[in-house]
Each structure stands twice: as structure tokens, then as C-alpha cells.
Amino acid sequence: MDKIFQQDLTKEEKVGGIFIVKLLFKAPVTMRAREQMEAVMQKRLGDAECFSYDSDTAVAQFAATRYRAEFKAGAYPPMLMIAPAAFDGNTIDDFTKSQMWDCGDDKDAILSECRYALIGTDMLAAALPASERAELDMDFTEALVELFPDCTAVYFENSGKLFTAETIRNHTLPRENRFIQFAVNVRFFTIQGGEDMLVDTLGMSLLFLPDLQYHFHGLDPNLMVNHAYNTALYLLINDNPIETGDTIDGIPDGSAQPERWICRYEESLIQPVREVLDIDTGAYAAGNRQYE
């Protein structure tokens, strides 16, 4: 039986926040040598400098000098930091756990057996264009899983997405697809008391892009999830050209042309509270669709 959740609508999404990725371990983290870390960061990021390193605390900071974040006071390279921490999977709420789709039956074992973490964050990166920040954060993540082969899993805290480390290491995704597939979560909910369903994304706001929302009935939710991933990728690659009232292709149903679905910016129906791009699925749309 599906678990019934009560929403917490006091939670609001912070747009353009700090990227947080946690590498999860079953044993304490062993710090890598400064030279090794800098070499891997340079290989993955194109150009990087380790400007702070403490082997005792296992804290290191890097300047991603290939990039320049523009501010009124000037242009500066974004910074990346890693630091160890304890990890307790019980601190992740059941609502978030219910939307971890990528580890299958391994999810519970990972969250219970991993007691240690290495936290990776970015700083000043919010000022980068969306495509550049997405590239930077994914290159950073790939560098970390290369540097720490004993890592068991990778948890993207901004979206609540959990992967085995091997999934990250062995992927064959195009570079521009990585952020959407790894750092953006496409969530699925059934609405209590009827046949309505809801698919939305979580994680796009890190790049100052809108999350997506589909409130519908009578459509295959797997097709809707794929549509959400494809649409999110379109927004990232094209820096979100969609305005309220614009239309996009719906899901093909065998006809020559798929139905056009209308897009509108609205407040989200599911926590956290945030502005989303709501996609009206036409004859399959659910909820109140009376617009001015």
C-alpha cells in the first residue's frame, strides 16, 4: 500500500542556492594527497587550483579558474570545497526517501550502512550562466567519485536524488545531459481520493530555471516522467525561452502531430513551495483549469 504523506507547505525552495553533493561511505573517509586531488580536478574541470588543504581535517578548497563569475566588484572564479562529516540516513525524511527512484532495492541498505560522508559544495557559482554551473557541478562530482573509489553512493541533497557511485562513474551520458539526469529529480505522486497524478521536477531552481509540474489523469506516468526530463533538458540548453501562454509538444499518441500543451507559471502544488512551469495536458489535465 502506498504511504500517504501530509505536505509541509512551510518549506520554500531557495533559488540559486549552494550546490550540495554528499559522497557516502561505510568507513571513515581517507584524505587524498593534495597533488593527486589537484591533478584530478584539473583533468575534470579543465583548470583548477587547490588554494587550501588540511590533511588533518580532510578539508580542501579549489578555485575553478576556467570559469568567471561576474559581480559588481569584478569577476572571480567559483570555488569548490570538500569536507568530511558524519552521515545518518535517518535524518532524511520519508517524503524525500519516497522519491528516490535510482537505487532500487539498494536504497535502504545504502542509507542504513553508510555512516560517513564527504560533502562537496560550490561557492560564487550562482552567478554563472546556467549551462556553465551545471557543467562545473557535474565535473566536480565526477572528480570526487574518481578520487574516492571507496565511495558507496552519491546523494544530491538539493533534489533528494540518490545513486550508487558506480552509476556516476560508469555513465555514458552526453555532457549536457548530466545535470538533468543526476541533479534534477523527476518525482511522481498519486493524489488521494481519485485518479489524479502529479509529476514534477526538483532541482532546476539551483540554476535559476523553473521546475516543471504536470497535474493529470489518464496518461502513462512513465511517459510523463520522460517528457519532464526532456523538457527540463530543453530549458537548460536553451536558457528557458518559455513564457506563460507558450505551447510545447505533448506526448505523441500515434497521430501525425502531438497535441500542443499550454505552459503557465504558477505556484507549486507539492512541497517545497516554489514557482513552477505548469504544463496543461489538455484533455488529460486535472485540477482547476479556469484561467483569465
KEKE-3310 file (N, C-alpha, C; in steps of 0.2 Angstrom, whole numbers, plus 5000, padded with zeros to 4 digits):
npx = (5004:5003:5011:5004:5006:5007:5008:5021:5020:5026:5039:5051:5058:5075:5080:5094:5103:5116:5125:5125:5133:5134:5146:5144:5150:5155:5165:5177:5182:5196:5208:5214:5230:5236:5242:5237:5224:5223:5227:5217:5206:5210:5210:5197:5190:5196:5203:5210:5214:5221:5219:5218:5222:5220:5226:5224:5211:5204:5199:5197:5200:5196:5199:5190:5197:5194:5182:5172:5164:5153:5152:5147:5158:5168:5176:5176:5184:5173:5172:5176:5173:5177:5173:5174:5161:5149:5136:5119:5107:5094:5090:5085:5070:5054:5046:5055:5063:5054:5054:5066:5072:5082:5091:5085:5082:5093:5092:5088:5098:5109:5107:5106:5118:5129:5139:5146:5152:5157:5157:5153:5153:5148:5154:5150:5146:5133:5132:5136:5132:5118:5121:5134:5136:5130:5138:5150:5147:5144:5156:5164:5158:5160:5174:5176:5171:5180:5192:5189:5187:5182:5170:5152:5140:5131:5123:5113:5109:5101:5090:5086:5091:5097:5111:5120:5138:5144:5136:5137:5151:5151:5143:5137:5132:5129:5138:5130:5118:5120:5118:5104:5100:5106:5106:5094:5078:5065:5049:5035:5018:5003:4987:4977:4961:4956:4959:4969:4985:5002:5017:5032:5047:5062:5075:5079:5079:5091:5099:5093:5082:5065:5056:5047:5029:5016:4999:4988:4978:4974:4985:5000:5011:5025:5028:5026:5036:5047:5044:5045:5059:5065:5060:5065:5078:5078:5075:5087:5097:5093:5092:5079:5067:5053:5038:5023:5008:5014:5016:5020:5026:5015:5014:5016:5003:5001:4996:4998:5003:5008:4997:4997:5003:4999:5009:5011:5016:5016:5012:5019:5011:5015:5026:5043:5038:5037:5040:5034:5034:5020:5012:4999:4990:4980:4966:4968:4971:4971:4963:4959:4956:4953:4957:4961)
npy = (4994:5011:5024:5037:5055:5070:5086:5098:5114:5125:5124:5131:5133:5138:5149:5148:5143:5135:5122:5105:5091:5074:5062:5045:5034:5018:5017:5027:5042:5043:5055:5061:5064:5081:5084:5074:5076:5089:5087:5078:5086:5096:5089:5085:5097:5106:5117:5121:5126:5121:5130:5129:5117:5104:5091:5086:5089:5085:5094:5103:5116:5123:5133:5136:5140:5141:5146:5161:5171:5184:5199:5215:5220:5214:5201:5184:5168:5153:5144:5128:5116:5103:5093:5082:5073:5066:5054:5051:5041:5041:5054:5059:5063:5053:5057:5063:5051:5043:5047:5043:5035:5029:5019:5008:4992:4994:5005:5006:4999:5006:5019:5015:5008:5016:5027:5038:5053:5063:5080:5090:5106:5121:5138:5155:5151:5153:5164:5161:5157:5147:5135:5134:5133:5121:5112:5114:5109:5096:5091:5092:5083:5071:5071:5069:5056:5049:5052:5046:5030:5021:5026:5023:5028:5042:5056:5069:5082:5094:5090:5078:5066:5050:5039:5024:5025:5019:5020:5034:5034:5026:5030:5035:5047:5061:5076:5088:5083:5078:5085:5086:5073:5068:5078:5083:5079:5070:5068:5058:5057:5051:5057:5057:5050:5050:5048:5056:5061:5067:5074:5081:5091:5093:5103:5111:5125:5128:5132:5144:5141:5136:5124:5110:5105:5094:5090:5078:5065:5049:5047:5038:5037:5035:5039:5052:5056:5054:5064:5075:5075:5077:5090:5098:5097:5104:5117:5120:5119:5129:5140:5143:5148:5149:5157:5162:5155:5150:5136:5118:5103:5089:5072:5060:5052:5043:5050:5061:5074:5078:5083:5100:5107:5119:5131:5138:5149:5145:5144:5130:5114:5104:5102:5107:5124:5134:5143:5136:5129:5126:5113:5111:5097:5096:5088:5078:5085:5089:5095:5113:5122:5135:5149:5167)
npz = (5000:4996:5004:5013:5013:5022:5017:5020:5019:5023:5019:5008:4992:4989:4978:4967:4976:4986:4979:4984:4986:4992:4995:5000:5013:5019:5029:5038:5030:5019:5017:5002:4994:4992:4979:4971:4971:4966:4953:4948:4948:4939:4928:4926:4927:4918:4922:4937:4954:4969:4983:4997:5009:5021:5028:5041:5045:5034:5024:5010:4997:4981:4967:4953:4940:4927:4925:4926:4937:4937:4946:4953:4959:4952:4942:4947:4950:4953:4968:4975:4988:4999:5012:5027:5035:5047:5043:5043:5038:5043:5045:5034:5028:5026:5016:5006:5004:4998:4985:4979:4966:4960:4965:4967:4975:4983:4990:5004:5011:5008:5014:5028:5030:5027:5035:5035:5027:5013:5010:4996:4990:4981:4978:4975:4963:4959:4951:4938:4921:4918:4911:4912:4926:4928:4921:4928:4941:4939:4933:4944:4953:4946:4947:4961:4963:4956:4963:4976:4977:4986:4989:4992:4988:4980:4985:4980:4988:4985:4977:4982:4976:4974:4970:4966:4968:4957:4946:4943:4940:4929:4919:4902:4897:4887:4889:4892:4897:4909:4922:4922:4922:4934:4945:4945:4951:4945:4951:4956:4960:4967:4969:4983:4985:4972:4954:4950:4945:4948:4942:4944:4944:4954:4958:4948:4951:4957:4946:4943:4935:4930:4939:4934:4931:4931:4931:4931:4923:4917:4908:4904:4917:4916:4904:4905:4915:4907:4898:4906:4909:4897:4893:4904:4900:4888:4893:4900:4890:4881:4889:4895:4886:4887:4889:4899:4892:4881:4870:4870:4863:4866:4872:4859:4851:4841:4831:4817:4822:4838:4852:4857:4872:4884:4893:4909:4922:4939:4956:4965:4967:4975:4989:4990:4992:4977:4962:4948:4931:4925:4916:4905:4901:4892:4887:4896:4908:4925:4940:4944:4930:4926:4918:4917)
capx = (5000:5007:5011:5000:5010:5005:5013:5024:5020:5031:5046:5051:5064:5079:5083:5101:5107:5123:5125:5127:5133:5137:5148:5143:5155:5154:5171:5179:5185:5203:5210:5219:5236:5235:5244:5233:5217:5223:5228:5211:5202:5212:5208:5190:5187:5199:5209:5208:5220:5220:5222:5218:5222:5222:5226:5221:5203:5202:5196:5201:5196:5199:5197:5189:5199:5192:5176:5172:5158:5153:5149:5148:5165:5173:5175:5180:5182:5169:5176:5173:5175:5176:5174:5170:5155:5145:5130:5114:5101:5088:5089:5082:5063:5051:5044:5061:5065:5049:5056:5072:5070:5088:5095:5081:5082:5099:5092:5088:5104:5114:5105:5107:5125:5134:5139:5151:5151:5162:5152:5156:5149:5151:5153:5151:5144:5126:5132:5137:5126:5115:5124:5141:5136:5128:5144:5155:5145:5144:5163:5166:5155:5164:5181:5176:5170:5186:5196:5187:5184:5178:5163:5147:5134:5131:5117:5112:5104:5096:5085:5085:5092:5102:5114:5126:5144:5146:5131:5140:5157:5151:5138:5139:5128:5132:5140:5125:5113:5122:5114:5097:5099:5109:5105:5087:5073:5058:5045:5029:5014:4996:4983:4972:4954:4954:4964:4974:4993:5006:5024:5036:5054:5065:5082:5081:5080:5098:5101:5088:5077:5059:5054:5041:5024:5011:4994:4985:4975:4973:4991:5005:5016:5032:5029:5026:5042:5052:5043:5048:5066:5066:5058:5070:5085:5077:5075:5094:5101:5090:5091:5072:5064:5046:5034:5016:5004:5018:5015:5025:5023:5014:5016:5013:4998:5001:4993:5004:5006:5005:4994:5001:5001:5000:5013:5010:5020:5011:5015:5019:5006:5019:5032:5044:5034:5041:5037:5035:5031:5014:5011:4992:4990:4974:4960:4970:4973:4967:4963:4955:4960:4950:4962:4959)
capy = (5000:5017:5028:5044:5060:5076:5091:5104:5119:5130:5123:5135:5132:5144:5149:5149:5141:5131:5115:5101:5083:5070:5055:5041:5029:5014:5018:5034:5045:5044:5060:5060:5069:5087:5084:5070:5080:5095:5084:5075:5092:5100:5085:5085:5104:5110:5121:5121:5127:5120:5135:5127:5110:5102:5084:5084:5090:5082:5099:5106:5121:5123:5138:5133:5146:5141:5150:5168:5173:5191:5203:5222:5222:5211:5194:5179:5161:5150:5140:5121:5114:5097:5092:5076:5073:5060:5053:5047:5041:5043:5062:5061:5062:5048:5060:5063:5044:5040:5049:5040:5030:5027:5014:5001:4989:4995:5012:5006:4997:5012:5024:5012:5006:5022:5032:5044:5057:5069:5084:5094:5112:5126:5145:5160:5148:5155:5170:5158:5155:5140:5129:5133:5130:5113:5108:5114:5105:5088:5089:5092:5077:5066:5071:5067:5049:5046:5052:5042:5024:5018:5029:5018:5031:5049:5059:5076:5085:5099:5087:5072:5060:5045:5035:5021:5028:5016:5023:5040:5033:5022:5033:5037:5052:5067:5081:5092:5079:5075:5089:5085:5066:5066:5083:5085:5073:5070:5065:5056:5057:5050:5061:5053:5051:5050:5045:5061:5060:5073:5073:5087:5091:5097:5104:5116:5132:5129:5136:5150:5139:5134:5117:5108:5102:5091:5088:5075:5059:5045:5046:5034:5041:5034:5044:5059:5057:5055:5071:5080:5075:5080:5097:5101:5097:5109:5123:5121:5120:5135:5145:5144:5153:5148:5162:5160:5155:5147:5129:5113:5096:5084:5065:5058:5046:5039:5054:5065:5079:5078:5089:5106:5108:5126:5132:5144:5149:5145:5141:5123:5110:5099:5105:5114:5129:5137:5144:5131:5130:5121:5111:5109:5092:5097:5083:5074:5089:5088:5101:5119:5125:5141:5155:5173)
capz = (5000:4995:5010:5012:5016:5024:5015:5024:5014:5025:5016:5002:4989:4989:4971:4966:4982:4986:4976:4989:4985:4998:4994:5006:5014:5025:5033:5038:5023:5019:5013:4996:4994:4988:4972:4967:4971:4961:4946:4945:4947:4933:4922:4925:4927:4913:4925:4944:4958:4976:4987:5004:5010:5028:5029:5047:5045:5027:5021:5004:4993:4975:4963:4946:4937:4920:4925:4929:4940:4936:4951:4953:4961:4947:4940:4951:4949:4958:4972:4977:4994:5001:5020:5029:5040:5049:5040:5046:5034:5047:5045:5028:5029:5022:5010:5002:5003:4994:4978:4977:4961:4955:4968:4968:4982:4987:4994:5012:5013:5007:5019:5034:5031:5026:5041:5034:5021:5011:5007:4991:4989:4977:4981:4970:4956:4957:4946:4932:4917:4920:4907:4915:4933:4928:4919:4934:4947:4937:4933:4951:4956:4943:4950:4968:4963:4954:4969:4981:4974:4991:4990:4990:4984:4979:4987:4978:4993:4983:4974:4985:4972:4977:4965:4968:4965:4950:4941:4941:4937:4923:4914:4896:4895:4884:4895:4893:4900:4916:4927:4922:4924:4941:4950:4945:4952:4942:4956:4954:4966:4966:4973:4987:4984:4965:4949:4948:4947:4948:4940:4944:4945:4959:4957:4942:4954:4958:4940:4941:4930:4934:4940:4929:4935:4927:4935:4925:4924:4911:4904:4907:4921:4914:4898:4908:4918:4901:4895:4910:4908:4890:4894:4908:4896:4883:4896:4902:4884:4878:4894:4896:4882:4888:4893:4900:4886:4875:4870:4868:4860:4871:4871:4853:4853:4835:4826:4814:4826:4845:4855:4860:4879:4886:4899:4913:4928:4944:4962:4965:4971:4980:4993:4993:4988:4973:4956:4943:4924:4925:4909:4904:4897:4888:4889:4902:4913:4931:4944:4941:4924:4923:4918:4914)
cpx = (5004:5006:5008:5004:5006:5010:5015:5025:5023:5038:5046:5058:5068:5082:5090:5105:5113:5121:5128:5127:5136:5139:5147:5147:5152:5159:5173:5183:5192:5205:5215:5225:5234:5236:5239:5226:5217:5224:5221:5206:5204:5210:5201:5187:5190:5205:5206:5215:5217:5223:5221:5217:5224:5221:5223:5214:5200:5197:5200:5197:5200:5195:5196:5190:5197:5186:5177:5165:5158:5149:5151:5156:5171:5171:5179:5179:5178:5174:5172:5177:5173:5177:5171:5165:5152:5139:5125:5108:5094:5086:5085:5074:5060:5048:5049:5063:5060:5050:5063:5071:5076:5092:5091:5081:5088:5098:5092:5094:5109:5113:5107:5115:5130:5133:5143:5150:5156:5157:5156:5151:5152:5150:5154:5148:5137:5126:5134:5131:5124:5119:5131:5141:5134:5134:5149:5153:5145:5152:5166:5164:5159:5171:5181:5175:5176:5191:5195:5183:5181:5172:5158:5142:5135:5124:5117:5107:5099:5090:5083:5086:5098:5104:5119:5132:5146:5142:5134:5147:5156:5146:5141:5135:5132:5133:5134:5119:5114:5118:5107:5096:5101:5106:5098:5082:5067:5054:5038:5024:5007:4992:4977:4965:4952:4959:4969:4981:4996:5013:5027:5043:5056:5073:5084:5082:5087:5101:5097:5083:5071:5059:5048:5035:5018:5005:4989:4981:4975:4979:4996:5011:5023:5033:5029:5033:5047:5051:5046:5056:5068:5065:5063:5076:5084:5078:5083:5098:5099:5089:5084:5069:5056:5043:5027:5012:5008:5015:5021:5022:5021:5017:5013:5009:4997:4998:4999:5007:5003:5002:4999:4999:5003:5004:5011:5014:5015:5015:5014:5013:5009:5025:5038:5040:5039:5037:5039:5032:5026:5012:5004:4992:4983:4968:4962:4972:4968:4967:4959:4959:4956:4955:4958:4961)
cpy = (5006:5021:5035:5049:5066:5081:5096:5110:5125:5130:5127:5134:5139:5144:5151:5148:5138:5124:5111:5094:5080:5063:5051:5035:5024:5014:5025:5036:5045:5049:5059:5066:5075:5087:5080:5073:5085:5092:5081:5081:5096:5095:5085:5092:5108:5114:5122:5122:5125:5125:5134:5120:5108:5095:5082:5084:5087:5088:5102:5111:5122:5129:5135:5139:5146:5145:5157:5170:5181:5194:5210:5224:5218:5204:5189:5172:5158:5145:5133:5119:5107:5096:5086:5077:5067:5060:5049:5047:5042:5050:5064:5059:5057:5051:5061:5056:5041:5042:5047:5034:5027:5021:5008:4999:4990:5002:5011:5004:5002:5017:5021:5010:5011:5027:5038:5047:5062:5074:5089:5100:5117:5133:5150:5158:5150:5161:5167:5157:5148:5134:5128:5130:5122:5109:5108:5109:5097:5086:5088:5085:5071:5065:5068:5059:5046:5046:5048:5035:5020:5021:5024:5021:5038:5052:5067:5079:5090:5096:5080:5065:5056:5040:5031:5025:5025:5018:5030:5039:5030:5025:5035:5043:5058:5072:5085:5089:5078:5079:5087:5077:5064:5071:5085:5079:5074:5065:5063:5055:5055:5054:5057:5055:5052:5047:5050:5059:5067:5071:5080:5086:5095:5097:5109:5123:5133:5133:5142:5148:5136:5126:5116:5105:5100:5088:5085:5068:5055:5044:5041:5038:5040:5038:5051:5061:5058:5062:5076:5081:5079:5088:5101:5102:5103:5116:5125:5123:5127:5141:5148:5149:5153:5154:5159:5160:5152:5139:5125:5107:5092:5077:5063:5052:5042:5044:5058:5070:5078:5084:5094:5107:5115:5126:5138:5143:5150:5143:5133:5120:5106:5103:5103:5119:5133:5139:5139:5133:5124:5119:5108:5103:5091:5092:5079:5078:5088:5095:5107:5122:5131:5147:5161:5174)
cpz = (5000:5002:5009:5016:5017:5022:5020:5019:5017:5022:5009:4999:4988:4982:4971:4972:4981:4983:4982:4987:4990:4995:5000:5006:5020:5030:5033:5032:5024:5015:5008:4997:4990:4981:4968:4966:4966:4954:4943:4944:4941:4927:4921:4924:4921:4916:4932:4948:4966:4980:4994:5005:5017:5028:5036:5048:5039:5024:5015:5000:4986:4971:4956:4941:4929:4919:4928:4931:4940:4942:4950:4954:4956:4946:4944:4949:4954:4962:4974:4983:4996:5009:5022:5034:5042:5045:5043:5042:5037:5047:5039:5029:5024:5016:5004:5000:4998:4986:4976:4973:4958:4958:4969:4975:4986:4991:5002:5014:5013:5013:5027:5036:5030:5032:5041:5027:5019:5007:5002:4990:4984:4980:4975:4963:4954:4951:4939:4928:4919:4917:4910:4922:4932:4926:4925:4939:4945:4936:4940:4954:4953:4946:4957:4968:4960:4960:4975:4979:4979:4992:4988:4986:4984:4980:4985:4983:4990:4980:4977:4981:4974:4971:4969:4964:4958:4945:4939:4938:4930:4918:4907:4893:4892:4890:4897:4897:4907:4922:4928:4925:4932:4946:4950:4946:4949:4947:4953:4961:4963:4971:4976:4985:4976:4960:4947:4950:4946:4947:4941:4945:4951:4958:4952:4945:4956:4952:4938:4935:4934:4934:4935:4934:4930:4932:4930:4927:4917:4906:4908:4911:4919:4908:4900:4911:4912:4898:4899:4910:4902:4890:4898:4904:4891:4887:4898:4896:4881:4883:4895:4892:4883:4892:4894:4894:4880:4876:4868:4866:4866:4869:4864:4855:4846:4830:4823:4818:4833:4847:4857:4867:4881:4892:4902:4919:4934:4950:4962:4969:4977:4983:4989:4989:4984:4966:4951:4936:4924:4917:4908:4899:4893:4891:4895:4908:4919:4935:4941:4936:4921:4924:4915:4907)
residu = (MET:ASP:LYS:ILE:PHE:GLN:GLN:ASP:LEU:THR:LYS:GLU:GLU:LYS:VAL:GLY:GLY:ILE:PHE:ILE:VAL:LYS:LEU:LEU:PHE:LYS:ALA:PRO:VAL:THR:MET:ARG:ALA:ARG:GLU:GLN:MET:GLU:ALA:VAL:MET:GLN:LYS:ARG:LEU:GLY:ASP:ALA:GLU:CYS:PHE:SER:TYR:ASP:SER:ASP:THR:ALA:VAL:ALA:GLN:PHE:ALA:ALA:THR:ARG:TYR:ARG:ALA:GLU:PHE:LYS:ALA:GLY:ALA:TYR:PRO:PRO:MET:LEU:MET:ILE:ALA:PRO:ALA:ALA:PHE:ASP:GLY:ASN:THR:ILE:ASP:ASP:PHE:THR:LYS:SER:GLN:MET:TRP:ASP:CYS:GLY:ASP:ASP:LYS:ASP:ALA:ILE:LEU:SER:GLU:CYS:ARG:TYR:ALA:LEU:ILE:GLY:THR:ASP:MET:LEU:ALA:ALA:ALA:LEU:PRO:ALA:SER:GLU:ARG:ALA:GLU:LEU:ASP:MET:ASP:PHE:THR:GLU:ALA:LEU:VAL:GLU:LEU:PHE:PRO:ASP:CYS:THR:ALA:VAL:TYR:PHE:GLU:ASN:SER:GLY:LYS:LEU:PHE:THR:ALA:GLU:THR:ILE:ARG:ASN:HIS:THR:LEU:PRO:ARG:GLU:ASN:ARG:PHE:ILE:GLN:PHE:ALA:VAL:ASN:VAL:ARG:PHE:PHE:THR:ILE:GLN:GLY:GLY:GLU:ASP:MET:LEU:VAL:ASP:THR:LEU:GLY:MET:SER:LEU:LEU:PHE:LEU:PRO:ASP:LEU:GLN:TYR:HIS:PHE:HIS:GLY:LEU:ASP:PRO:ASN:LEU:MET:VAL:ASN:HIS:ALA:TYR:ASN:THR:ALA:LEU:TYR:LEU:LEU:ILE:ASN:ASP:ASN:PRO:ILE:GLU:THR:GLY:ASP:THR:ILE:ASP:GLY:ILE:PRO:ASP:GLY:SER:ALA:GLN:PRO:GLU:ARG:TRP:ILE:CYS:ARG:TYR:GLU:GLU:SER:LEU:ILE:GLN:PRO:VAL:ARG:GLU:VAL:LEU:ASP:ILE:ASP:THR:GLY:ALA:TYR:ALA:ALA:GLY:ASN:ARG:GLN:TYR:GLU)
# end
